[in-house]
Every structure is written in C-alpha cells, then in structure tokens.
Amino acid sequence: MNNNIQEEIENIIKDIIVYCHNNGLKLPEFLNSAKEMLLSAHLNIGLIGAFNSGKSTLLNCLIGKDLLPRGFLPTTAAITTIDFSENEELKYELRDGQIQTTTFKNENIKSLISVKKIEKEDEVSKVWIKYPINYGRNISFIDTPGIDDIDELRSLRTVSILSQVDVAILLFVHPITSTVLNFLKENVIGREINKIFFCMTHIDKGGVRENIEKVYEDNEKEIEKMLGFKPVIHAIDLLGCLNSISRDGQKSNEFIQFENEFRHFIEGSEAKKILFGRAITKIQYT
C-alpha cells in the first residue's frame, strides 16, 4: 500500500476513535451511521466565471450531453444543479419558494435556466436536473450565473451558493480580469473550497493558441500576484468541447487532459476525505 494512503487511513481511523470517545458513541453504531451518510453525501463541483466564459458549455461536455443553454450574452439565470440518477428528472424553484416538476425535455431545461429578458427580473431561481452522469453517484455539478452579470440578483445567487461548493472550476478568458481575480479573493479564497481548477477558455481566439506559453506565464503571474500562489492553468478549446458532444464524438486534446486530471481528483483519496467530512457533519446535526 502507498505510504501516503496508509497514513491517511490511519489518521482517519484515529479521528473516528476520538470522535466516538468525545461524543459517547459506540464504534459499530457510528460506523453504520457513517456508512449511510457517506452513501448519501455529495461532492459539489461549482462552475464559476464571467458570463460567456464557457461554464455551461464545459459542463455540457463533462456530462456528455447538450443540456444547458449557451450563448454570447448572459444565458444562465438560475442556479442549476445536476445530480446522478438513472431516471431523468427536472424540478425548479420559483422566487416565491414553490417547487415544481416538469417534463424532462431539452427545451424545458433551456427555458427554465435561460435569461428571458436581461432587464426583467427572473421567475425561476433554482433548477435541479437528475441525469445519468458518468462521474459516479456522489457527484453534483452546480452551474452558476456569471459573476459579472449585469443583474445584481443573479450575481448574488452565485455568491450565495459558494458555501455549498467543495471543488470549484474557475473559467476565464485571456487576459484574466481584475473582476474575476477580486471575486476569487473576496468570495472563494478562504472558504472551505478544497480545490480550484483554473480553466482558460476561448484559446482559439485573439492569437492565444499561437502564443500559449506567454499567455500561460502572464495569467499565472496575475493570479499569483493577487492570490499569493501559482496556479495550474488548463487551456480549454471550447470548439473542441462542442465537438465532443456532436455526432463524431471527437474530444480535443486540451479537454481530454483536463478531464483526466478532474476525474483523477474526484476518484482519489482527497475527494473521499471530503465526502467523509460531509458524512461526519450530517451525523453531528442529526
């Protein structure tokens, strides 16, 4: 067994023993509760970024189906959560708190999520989609409105959901803007978000691909200067992403590289520790 994994397991066992002792619990009872809670716990993956940075497009590619609306203007108005289910299901919440169910159709999904009129307040605030995504039963994707949306209410929805996010996928277009960096510093860094994937999109525009090494360097410097650490940046070809869900099913090399690293993380020990922590939290409040 890998020494690091063995050490992590030993630390988890020690934590369990201490927790049971401090809370007057018997170990078998605790383990049964933890197993049930662990099966129901979810790793929440939040996609954040400016409007038109490609959040919904990338999520469509990750789930392998063109479900979510995309476009050149702000398109995502509602917080949209996609959970695993063998049966497709579509629910939504109105601004007055009513939750309703409707027929699972692409046109219904896009109608509920999309911005109807930019100058008009939205009727739907949240959308829940059940779909057989291929990342396991414990993964939830959360798509958000743009952090620079001209509708302040939609931007506030993005901030409000961050407390539920375990892993963030931050999408940005070169050059990364002060708006995105300030949002990260003020709303993401310091929260209990365990991992941030930095994805630079639209790399086939503005000579980005032709000068990719310089582009990497410039954005790494800006992020490090603002946030205090040097990030790993993934360049994502959105056109290649779209091709991955078209009839030929071809995925771009950039997307494959990102998806492999993403899958490696969510299937690894760090993600399992996050899920275990969520299970412990549920036990504490039940």
HELIX and SHEET records of a PDB file:
HELIX    1   1 ASN A    3  ASN A   23  1                                  21    
HELIX    2   2 LEU A   27  SER A   40  1                                  14    
HELIX    3   3 LYS A   55  ILE A   63  1                                   9    
HELIX    4   4 ASN A  106  ILE A  113  1                                   8    
HELIX    5   5 GLU A  152  ILE A  161  1                                  10    
HELIX    6   6 LEU A  162  GLN A  164  5                                   3    
HELIX    7   7 SER A  178  PHE A  183  1                                   6    
HELIX    8   8 LEU A  184  VAL A  188  3                                   5    
HELIX    9   9 ARG A  209  ASN A  211  5                                   3    
HELIX   10  10 ILE A  212  LEU A  227  1                                  16    
HELIX   11  11 LEU A  238  SER A  244  1                                   7    
HELIX   12  12 ASN A  253  ILE A  266  1                                  14    
HELIX   13  13 SER A  269  GLN A  284  1                                  16    
SHEET    1   A 9 ILE A  99  THR A 102  0                                        
SHEET    2   A 9 GLU A  89  LEU A  94 -1                                        
SHEET    3   A 9 VAL A 124  TYR A 131 -1                                        
SHEET    4   A 9 ILE A  79  PHE A  84  1                                        
SHEET    5   A 9 ILE A 139  ASP A 143 -1                                        
SHEET    6   A 9 LEU A  43  GLY A  49  1                                        
SHEET    7   A 9 VAL A 167  VAL A 173  1                                        
SHEET    8   A 9 LYS A 195  THR A 201  1                                        
SHEET    9   A 9 ILE A 233  ALA A 235  1                                        
END                                                                             
